Amino acid sequence: MNMWRRIRADWSTRMSNADRTRVVIAFCFPLGAVLHVLWVWRHGDIMYHGVAPPWAVWFWYSLCVIDFSVCWLLLARPRAGIVAALAVMAYTSFVNLRFFPTFEFQFNYVLIGLLAFTVLVFCSARWIWIRSRWTL
């Protein structure tokens, strides 16, 4: 059975609220990677970094690859996924707040979204760790 069918079949019958929250959080990671690539594509330059230092491009692209790994871990190995999600969000938030707090916008919606997602991951981690049992 493929992943999508399994998730859809188990969503209302076998998953608890913690399991469903973990699945939603898991898919937010690759969503962030895809949105980043679309944002870069919109600006017309795959090496675009605006006012950020040139290493920022490689930082963000490496996160795009890591995001897919975190998604898989959250679905297949929940506890390892939670640890990875916490580590990635802590590191990403630190770097973005330290080096790119204003990036190019007066009101940085990207940074606000990143921080809101970080808060969601950190606030739900303990609950998911304890209550979530479903795996792929």
C-alpha positions as CSV (number, residue, x, y, z in Angstrom):
1,M,0.0,0.0,0.0
2,N,1.4,3.4,-0.8
3,M,2.0,6.1,1.7
4,W,-0.9,8.3,0.7
5,R,-3.5,5.5,0.8
6,R,-2.2,4.4,4.2
7,I,-2.4,7.8,5.7
8,R,-5.9,8.4,4.3
9,A,-7.1,5.0,5.5
10,D,-5.7,5.4,9.0
11,W,-6.6,9.1,9.4
12,S,-10.0,8.6,11.0
13,T,-9.7,5.1,12.3
14,R,-6.3,4.4,13.7
15,M,-4.8,7.8,14.3
16,S,-5.1,9.8,17.5
17,N,-5.1,13.6,17.5
18,A,-1.4,13.5,18.3
19,D,-0.8,11.2,15.3
20,R,-2.8,13.5,13.0
21,T,-0.9,16.6,14.4
22,R,2.4,14.8,13.7
23,V,1.4,14.0,10.1
24,V,0.4,17.6,9.5
25,I,3.6,18.9,11.0
26,A,5.6,16.3,8.9
27,F,4.1,17.6,5.7
28,C,4.8,21.2,6.6
29,F,8.5,20.5,6.3
30,P,8.5,19.7,2.6
31,L,5.9,22.4,2.1
32,G,8.4,24.9,3.4
33,A,11.1,23.5,1.0
34,V,8.8,23.8,-2.0
35,L,7.7,27.3,-1.0
36,H,11.3,28.3,-0.7
37,V,12.1,26.9,-4.2
38,L,9.1,28.7,-5.7
39,W,10.1,31.9,-4.0
40,V,13.6,31.7,-5.5
41,W,12.1,30.8,-8.9
42,R,9.8,33.9,-8.7
43,H,12.9,36.0,-8.3
44,G,14.5,34.4,-11.3
45,D,17.8,33.5,-9.9
46,I,18.6,30.1,-8.2
47,M,21.5,31.8,-6.4
48,Y,19.4,34.7,-5.2
49,H,20.2,35.9,-1.7
50,G,19.2,39.5,-1.7
51,V,20.9,41.4,1.2
52,A,21.8,38.1,2.9
53,P,25.4,36.8,2.8
54,P,26.2,34.5,-0.1
55,W,26.4,31.4,2.1
56,A,22.7,31.9,2.8
57,V,21.8,30.2,-0.5
58,W,23.6,27.0,0.5
59,F,22.1,27.2,4.0
60,W,18.5,27.4,2.6
61,Y,19.0,24.7,-0.1
62,S,20.5,22.3,2.5
63,L,17.4,22.9,4.6
64,C,15.2,22.0,1.7
65,V,16.9,18.6,1.5
66,I,16.8,18.1,5.2
67,D,13.1,19.0,5.4
68,F,12.2,16.0,3.3
69,S,14.2,13.8,5.6
70,V,12.5,15.2,8.7
71,C,9.1,14.6,7.1
72,W,10.0,10.9,6.5
73,L,11.4,10.5,10.0
74,L,8.2,12.0,11.5
75,L,6.1,9.6,9.6
76,A,8.2,6.4,9.8
77,R,10.3,6.9,13.0
78,P,8.2,9.3,15.2
79,R,10.6,9.8,18.1
80,A,13.7,10.3,15.9
81,G,11.5,12.6,13.7
82,I,10.5,14.7,16.7
83,V,14.2,15.1,17.8
84,A,15.1,16.0,14.2
85,A,12.2,18.5,13.9
86,L,13.2,20.2,17.1
87,A,16.8,20.4,16.1
88,V,16.1,21.7,12.6
89,M,13.6,24.3,13.8
90,A,15.9,25.5,16.6
91,Y,18.8,25.9,14.3
92,T,16.8,27.4,11.5
93,S,15.2,29.9,13.8
94,F,18.5,30.9,15.4
95,V,20.2,31.4,12.0
96,N,17.3,33.3,10.5
97,L,16.9,35.6,13.6
98,R,20.6,36.1,13.9
99,F,21.5,36.9,10.3
100,F,18.3,37.7,8.4
101,P,15.8,39.3,10.8
102,T,14.7,42.0,8.3
103,F,15.9,40.3,5.1
104,E,14.4,42.5,2.4
105,F,11.0,43.4,3.9
106,Q,10.0,45.8,6.6
107,F,7.4,43.3,7.8
108,N,9.0,39.9,7.2
109,Y,6.1,37.4,6.8
110,V,8.5,34.6,6.1
111,L,10.3,35.0,9.4
112,I,6.9,35.3,11.3
113,G,5.7,32.1,9.6
114,L,8.9,30.3,10.5
115,L,8.7,31.4,14.1
116,A,5.0,30.4,14.4
117,F,5.9,27.0,13.0
118,T,8.8,26.7,15.4
119,V,6.4,27.5,18.4
120,L,4.0,24.9,17.1
121,V,6.7,22.2,16.8
122,F,8.1,23.0,20.3
123,C,4.7,23.2,22.0
124,S,3.4,20.0,20.5
125,A,6.6,17.9,20.8
126,R,6.1,16.5,24.3
127,W,2.4,15.7,23.6
128,I,3.3,13.9,20.3
129,W,6.2,12.1,22.0
130,I,3.9,10.7,24.7
131,R,0.6,10.2,22.8
132,S,1.5,9.4,19.2
133,R,1.8,5.7,18.3
134,W,0.9,5.4,14.6
135,T,3.7,4.9,12.1
136,L,4.0,4.2,8.4
